[in-house]
Amino acid sequence: MIIFIDDRPIRITNLSKNNDLPLNEDYDLIIDARLKPVKIKEFKGHTCLLNVSLDQMGKIIEDLHQLKLNFHSLYILVDNKKAFKQKVISLYSLIEASGGVVRNEDNKLLWIYRLGKWDLPKGKLEKNESFKVAAKREVEEECNVQANLEFKLCTTYHTYTHKNQRVLKRTKWYMMHTNQKHKLIPQKEENIEKVEWLSQSDMNKIALSNTYSSIRYVIQRLSILQIPFKS
C-alpha cells in the first residue's frame, strides 16, 4: 500500500516482500519503533520504520497530518500488511475513485491541466458504478475522449481534508487506448483548463516536474511494466 500525505509517499510493505525497496544503505534514517519513540520531526530524506505496532500506526498517521513534514518518503516495513492497511483506512472517510492512463495511436499519453498542476483524468465513482465504467466515463467527460480498457495498472491512496474531515481517496488506475481523432475538450466545470497528448519527452519536460507525487507514481508503473513510448 502506498498512501500520499501532504504529497509525501508513505509505503506500507510486508517485510518479506521488500525487494523493490531501496537497500538499507539507501535509507537516510532507520528507526526501530521498539527501541526508541517515533518522532516525525526527526524523519529525513528516505526514512524507514521497523517494528511498528497497530496502535503506533494510528499515532504516526495523526502526527503526519498535524506536523510539518521535512522528509521525502517513508517506508514502514510490517509483518501483516493487510492489518495495517485496514488500520489506516479506518482512520479516514473513504472515497472510491477511478482514473485512466490513455494512449493514442502515436503512443502519447492523455494529460489534463487543472488548478496549476498537470494531472491524469480521474474522478469519484457514481452510485452503483464499477471502477472500470467510472474510468471510461471520467476520461470521456473530462477530455472528450472515448477509450477502451486494457488492464488495471495500479491503485493509489491520497489524503485531503473536506469540511474538517480527513478523507482518503482510493483511486484504481486503468491502462486504456484510443484511436479517436475527435477534438480534445476540457471539462471547464471541473476546473480543467486544457487537455493535451504528451510524448514521453514532453512529459519529462512539461508535466512530471509539475504534478503530484501520486501521479508520478502511476507513470513510474509504466516504466516498471516496460510499456514503450515514442518521442
FENZI-V434547 format. One record per residue. PHI is phi in whole degrees, 0 to 359 (999 if undefined). Layout:
BEGIN
{{PHI} {PHI}}
END
This chain:
BEGIN
{{999} {235} {239} {254} {240} {53} {66} {259} {282} {246} {256} {251} {225} {295} {303} {276} {230} {250} {294} {269} {271} {301} {295} {307} {287} {271} {284} {277} {204} {240} {239} {265} {293} {277} {256} {206} {298} {272} {241} {302} {294} {272} {296} {210} {50} {259} {257} {239} {250} {239} {58} {276} {271} {297} {296} {296} {299} {298} {292} {297} {298} {300} {293} {298} {274} {269} {256} {288} {261} {242} {250} {271} {205} {228} {248} {243} {266} {233} {263} {211} {300} {300} {295} {291} {298} {297} {297} {298} {299} {294} {274} {229} {273} {270} {238} {264} {218} {214} {216} {237} {255} {255} {254} {254} {294} {267} {61} {266} {257} {274} {237} {240} {241} {216} {52} {81} {228} {279} {210} {249} {297} {195} {182} {289} {288} {277} {302} {63} {268} {278} {298} {295} {295} {296} {299} {295} {296} {297} {297} {290} {291} {277} {230} {64} {234} {264} {228} {254} {285} {252} {195} {284} {267} {187} {232} {239} {233} {223} {246} {201} {247} {225} {53} {63} {240} {281} {242} {245} {261} {262} {244} {266} {253} {239} {285} {222} {217} {209} {246} {293} {249} {296} {295} {286} {233} {288} {279} {298} {293} {259} {64} {274} {274} {203} {232} {217} {271} {239} {284} {300} {294} {293} {300} {296} {280} {253} {269} {292} {276} {222} {217} {270} {301} {295} {286} {300} {298} {299} {294} {297} {298} {296} {294} {297} {277} {57} {276} {284} {230} {257} {282}}
END
